Amino acid sequence: MGRTGTSRRTFLRSVALAGLGAALKDLLHPSPLATVLAGAPQQTGIVATPTDALRLRAGPGTEYATLAIVPRGEPLPVLARNGAGNWIEVRYGDRVGWVAAWFTTIAGDLFSAPVVESVAPAALTGPVAIPSDVLILRAGPGTGYAVLGRVPAGAALPVQGRSTDGAWLYVEHTGRRGWIAAWLCTLSGDLAGVPLLTAEGLPLDAPMVVASVAAPPIVSRAEWGARAVSAGYIPHTPQRITIHMDGAYFERDPIQRMQTLQAWSIDVRGWVDIPYHYVVDRDGVIYEGRPVQFVGDTGTNYDPSGHISIAAMGDFDIQAPSRAQIEAIIALAAWLSATYGVPPALIQGHRDYAYTTCPGEYFYFDYVQNGAIRRAVEERLRGGG
């Protein structure tokens, strides 16, 4: 961070001289408050005013966790100091922590403040998110989840988990846990080791306890007249559910559309079969596509291995999906989630993995990005629908 006040060297020289006087005073008139090892902070009448924005830390040193960002010019009541006088314990709102004294202007006799020789907890562990503005704490990783509260700008929040796309962070603030938008925070530390969590804050690999979910009606390949495919499939283990659109405005018979899509995939693109595992028409009818135990295909830059692909018929950059389509996709995704152990948090859109608008503006933002489909699937897995 920048610095506009007294240099550290000049500050330390001044506190050393003041410390000598304070030491002589202590020798002549020892005080029981000269060294404070524990107990409630005491008001001293001394005030420190930051000359720049600085970090409020859990202890007297840069190795301690950041508790908040204190703005420049904020008067801070001084509660104690370390032995050298270069770190001071202060009160900032409802928080007590430590700031670097050389980034402050001191009003009062700093060396009359009690000395703290030990501080716990010891040091920062794990990454920290610091909101750049007041943020909403939500019940899940998306703007469609309920508001649990608000987090002030500058609060230092240890990151306890993250969403699968890294866009949302699971944190705790004033005893309440929830999700905040990562792109509105300054991050310190490496998120690579932070666990991926479900919307409820549970590990994605935690055992799922689900109600029995029945398979929805599905039109088989034979029923819609699929070409027979005997070779060329690549096996995979389903681990995710990914939603697509087929990208053409819906205006013709869905059976013909399925046959045309398969012919284009094989004859034009050179794929082994239709790229999607399931396709849903405007009336909510579900069609069986490529067998789910085999990897799908894509014309974009991501590896579809492990993805169960569900495509909705339509171009949702220019039209909205029908309610029947959404209900059918929820029923299908719930059954697949229960059958293959896919956590609802891993129900995402094509655009979450590749540079594309798929499954379209009117589908992705209204049903996928805000968590609407995931929440509906979670409810069915709990037996609520």
N, C-alpha and C positions, 0 to 999 in steps of 0.2 A: 504494500500500500504506500501511498505518497506520504510525505512528511513536510509540515510547514512550520513547526515550532522549533524549540531549542534542540540543537543536535544532541545525540546520545552522549557523546564524549563530554560536552559542556555540562550536560545535566548530571552525569555521574560525578564530575569534579565538584559541582555545587553540593550534591547530596553527601559527598564524602566529607566536605568541610562541616556541613550541618550535622553529620553523623558524629564527628569528633566532639562537637559541643554537647550533643545529646548523650554520648557515652559518658562524658565527664559528669553530666547532670545525674545520670543513672548511678554512677559510682558514689556520689555524695548523697543522693536521695533515691535509693532503690524503690521501684514501684512494682507491685504485683502484676500490673498490666504490661510490663516491659516485654514479656514473652507470653503469647496466648497460644496454647496448643490445641484447644477445643473450646466449644461453647458458642453461644449466640453472638453475632457481630454487635459491636457497640458503636453508637454514634460518637464522632469525635469533634464535630464542628469544622473539620477540614473538607474542602471541596476541590475536586480535580475536574478541569474542563478540557476535553479533547481538542487538540489543534488540528485533527484530521479524523475521518471515520476510522474507528479501530475495533478490534475484536475483544469482546468480553469472554474471558477464558475461565475454565474450571480450576485453574491453579496458576501460580506465578512462573509462567514460562510458555514458550511457543509450542512445547510438546503436549500441552493440555488441550482438551476439547474446547471448541468454540461454542459458547452459549448464546451469543447474540452479536449483532453488529451495532455499535454505539455511534450515533451520528456526531459529526463535528459540532462543537459548541454546546453539547448537552452537559449541564452541571451534574457531577456525580459525587454524592456524599462518600467520603473516605471512611472506611471501617477499620482498616489495618494495613500493614506493609510487610514486605519480607525484610530480612536482616540488612540487605544491601540498600533497600529503599528504592530499587529500580522497578519493582512491581508493587502495585497497590490494590488492595481489595476494596471494592466499591459496591454501591447499590444502584442498580439501573431498573427502574420500575419495580416489578415484583421479583427481580432476579438479583442474586449476589454473586459476584465473580471478580476476576482479576484483569487489570489492564496494564499496559506498559507505561510507566510513569513518564518516560521521556517524550511521549506523545501528548502530554497534558500540561496545562498551566495549573500550578498548585496555589490555592488560597489558604493560608494557615501554615502551621508548623508541622510538616510531614513527619518529623522525627519524634513528635509527641504522640503519634499513633502507635497502638500496640503492635507487636511483632508476631506474625504467624510463621512458625517454623515447619509445620507439616500440613499437607493438604491431601485430601482424598476426594474423589477418585484420582488415580495417578495420571492417566494419559488417554489421548484420543484413540479409540479403536473403531475402525470402519469408516465409511464415507459419511459426509454430512451435507445436507441440502440447506441452503440459506435463501429463502424467498426474496426476490427483488421487489415485490410489492405484496400487499395483503392478498392472501390466497384462500380459496375455499377448500376446506377439508371435506372430502366426500367418502361415501360408504363403499365406493368401488372405483376402478380405474377408468373413468369416463365421465363426461359432463351430464349424462343421463342419470347418474346415481344421486341418492339423497345427500343433502348438505348436512354435515355433522357439526360444523363450526367454521371459524375463520382463523387463519394463522397470520400473525403480524409480519410485516417486512423486517428482515434482519434476524429473525429467530433462527437459531442453529438447530437443525432437526436431524438426529442420527437416522440414517436410512436403514430400515429393517427389511425391505423387500422392494421388488420392482415388477412392473407388468411385463408381459412377454415381448412387447415392442419397445420397452424402455421409456415410454412416454409418460408413465405415471409411477410415482414413488410412494411406498407405504411407510408412514412415519408416525410418531407419537408426539402429541402436543397437549400439555396440561392434563395428562392422564387419559387422553382420548386418542385412539388410533384410527387412522384413515389414510386416504390417498390425496396426493397433491400433484399438480402438473409439473413434470420435470423441466419442461422448456421455460418455465418462469422462475427457475432457481439458479443460483450459482452453486456448483458442486465441487466439493473437495474430496479426494480419495478415489479409489478405483471401484466402479460398480460391478466389475466382472465377477466378484465373489459374492455379490448380494443375491439371495435366493429369489427365484421366480415364485410369485404367489398367486393364489386364486383371489377373486374379488373379496372374499371373506378374510383374507390374510393368512390362508393356509398354504403350506407347500404344495406345489403342483403334483409332486410325487406322493402326496399323502393318500392313503387308501380311501377310495370313494365308497360311501354308504348310500346306495340309491334305491329308490323304489323300483318295482318291476315296471318296465316301460315296453309297451307293445309296439310291434312294427306297424307303421302306417301302411295303407294300401299302396302297392307299387306295381306299375305296369311293367311286365317282364320284357326282356329283349325279344323273345319270341313273339310276344303280343304286339309289339310295335314294328316288327319286321326287320330286326337288325341283321346285318350280314354275319355269317359265321366267321369267327376268328379262331384259328387253331394254334398259332405260334406267334412269337415275338413279344409277348408280355414279359415285364420284369416284376418279380414279386417284391413286396415291401410289407412293413408292419404299420398299420394305420395308427397315427399318433396325434393328428390334428384334423380339424374340420375347417375347410376354407371355402368361402362363398364367392361365386363368380356370377357374371351375366353372360349370355351368349352373344350379346352385342348387336342384335338386329331388332328393329322395331317389330313388335308382335302383330301380325296381321293375317296369318294363314294357319291352316290345319296343323296341329302340333305333331301328329303322327308323321305327316310329310316333312315337317321341319326336322324331326329326329333323324329320318332317313337321309335327308339332304345334308345335315350336319355330319353324319357318319361318312357319307360318300366324300364330302369335301375333305374331311380329316385324313382319310386313307388315300384318296386319289390325287389330291392337290398338295396337302402338307406332308404326305409320306409317313404319317403316324400309323401305328398298328390298329388303332380303333378310335372311336369317339373319345375326346380327351377327358371328359367328366365322368364321375362315377354315378351321379344322379342328376337329372334335369327336371325342373318343375315348371309347368306351364301356367298361364294366367288364371286358369280355373283351379289351381292348386293340385292338379294331377301330377304324381311323381312317376318318372320313367327311369328304369334301370339303364345305366350306361355301361362304361367299362367295369368289369368285375372289381369289386372294392379291394381285393387282395393283391391287385397289381397297380403299379405306379401309373398315374395319369400323364398327360402331356401338356406342354405350355409353349406359347410363342414368346414368352417374356423371360427375364433374367432371374429366375429362381429355380431351385431344385424341388420338384413336386413330390419327391420321395417322402413317405409318411403322411402326406396330405390326402384326406378324403375330400374330393372336389364336388361341391353342389353348385350347379348352375341354374339360374332362373332365366326363363325365356323373356327377352326384352332388351331394350337399350335404355338403361336407367340414368344416362346422362341427359335424356330428353323426355322420359316418361317415368312415372312412379310405379313401383311394384304394386300388384293388387293385394288386397287383404288376404285373399285365399292363398296366394303364393307365400306370404309371410307365415301364415298359420301352418302351411304344409312344411315349410323349411324348419320351423320350430319343432314340429312333431318328428320330422326325419332326423334332425340334429340331436334331439333328446334320445331317440332310439339308438343312434350311432354312438352317442356319448356313453350310454349305459352298456352297450354291447362291446365296445372296444376300449372302455376305460379312458376316454378322452375328457379331460377336465373342461368344463364350459369356458374357462378363461382362454382356452386354445381354439375357440371358435372365432375366426377372424376373416377379414376380407382379403381378396387377391392383392389389393394395393398395399396391404401391410407387409408384403414380401417382395413386391416388384414395382418397377416404375410403370404404373398404369392407373387409369381411373376406375378400372373394374373393381367392384360391381356397380359402379356408377354413382354419381353425386346424390341422386334421390334415394338410393338404396343404402349406400355406405354410411352417410352421415345420419340418416333417420333411424337406422336399425342396427348397424354393426358398430360403428365407432363409438356411439353413446351407450353401448352395452345392452340395448333393448332385447336382442335375440338371446344373448348370454343369460340375462336375468330370467327370461321366459323358460329357457332350457333348465336352469337351476331349479326353478319352481317345479317343473315336471319331474325332475330327478328326485326331489324331496316328496313326491307324491301329491303335489298341489294342483296338478292340472293334466 
